[in-house]
Amino acid sequence: MAEEIMIKIDHISKEYMLGQIGGTTLRDELQRFGARIRRKEDPTKKIGAREYKNGETFLALDDVSFDVAPGERIGIIGRNGAGKSTLLKLISRVTAPTAGMIGLNGRVASMLEVGTGFHGELTGRENIYMNGAILGMTKREIDAKIEDIIDFSECRQFIDTPVKRYSSGMYVKLAFSVAAHLDSEIMIMDEVLAVGDMAFQKKCLGKMNDVSNAQGRTILYVSHNMNTIRQLCTRCILLDRGHLLFDGEVEEAIARYMDAGGVSFEKEIDLRNVPRPSWISKKVLFEKAEIQRENNVYSSEESLDLIYTLDAADDCDGVRFMMVLFHQDSTRIGKTESEGFEVHRGRNEIAVSIPLEGLADGQYYFEISVLQRNRSFAREKCDCIRNMIPITICNTEVFGIKGEHWRNDYWGYVMLKPIRVNDCR
């Protein structure tokens, strides 16, 4: 591989065989086998996951090729299931491609998900040394950097505590600090900054810019937050269902992502198979959302009317819906909650109406959650699904202007009512 190329992706494909033994532990496989004999449901299956037949395959990446030069900051975007994380795992050599070749000119420091590369029983300090050793650094080299790593991570008070006791935010802070300070020529980041607080996210973006400009480090960054892609990246790759759709200028890639279906419309949305966070209680789960109209185009004087189908493990009272609104560029707009209501064990249908007053023209989506107060009166999340219920706001009839003339990047996401003018004479 030529010296001026840092990463060479040459016609790689990745195919997974689904429904086969080997994806979990021996204990899980024995439980599955016993359940099949008794004709019971798989006890190890995740909530909402569908079962796959033996021999069924899934092509996560299909003939993807591109090169990365030293010092480039590449953003990788696409819908869920586009192949972004699979691509980074292949480059990090966590797994091997089914076809094609990957060439690297340097050591790789990667953050593929919270906690990757850390041993839970080791302290934060011990994990720093372990990660450095994996990258081929000597103890003396790590000693020279460890104080900077600890200071940047903001975890000094807990640095000699086993990381299994860390919160997800602390994990991310320490893991990013390790990846940013240890000697590696390539940094790979997969949506991990979304866990940290806003101040630390800003700090991380500044650090990635610094190490790229000052040290010539190459960065591959996956995110659904288009604002961080704009701030950090000098080039952007758009993936869709395993195919490379676009490779080039950042703004054009984001525009194509939105046009290609970053937010798509379905009147009835099956929520059973949608990925959930691991920390939900699962007492009440979304099964389906039905939008009560034939399209997703609204004015800001209308309401979004939905019927949610819920599956409750038991009778519950004090249940609430929470919906967080995002613009399509991933900017968080605000949130709203319902009044408390009761659900009964089994299937429940609940109608909701969400006012859209004040929204400017553009495309939006929601993060939907079910909340309940537990015995200690703390609110726990029973279910949470991101990137759901897409809507398009077009105020042409209300304000007499065409939707495409409104510029969110210039005027914002709130459209004020027209100014009234009266003659004072």
Secondary structure, DSSP 8 states (H G I E B T S, - for coil): --TT-SEEEEEEEEEEE-S-TTSS-HHHHHHHHHHHHTT---TT--TT-----TT-EEEEEEEEEEEE-TT-EEEEE-STTSSHHHHHHHHTTSS--SEEEEEESS-EEEE-STTTT--TTSBHHHHHHHHHHHTT--HHHHHHHHHHHHHHHT-GGGTTSBGGGS-HHHHHHHHHHHHHHSS-SEEEEESGGGSS-HHHHHHHHHHHHHHHHHH--EEEEE-S-HHHHHHH-SEEEEEETTEEEEEE-HHHHHHHHIIIIIS---SEEE-TTS---TT---SEEEEEEEESSSSSEE-TTSEEEEEEEEEESS-EEEEEEEEEEEETTS-EEEEEE---EEE-SEEEEEEEEEE-TTB-SEEEEEEEEEEEE-TTS-EEEEEEEEEEEEEEE--HHHHSS-GGG--HHHH-SB-----------
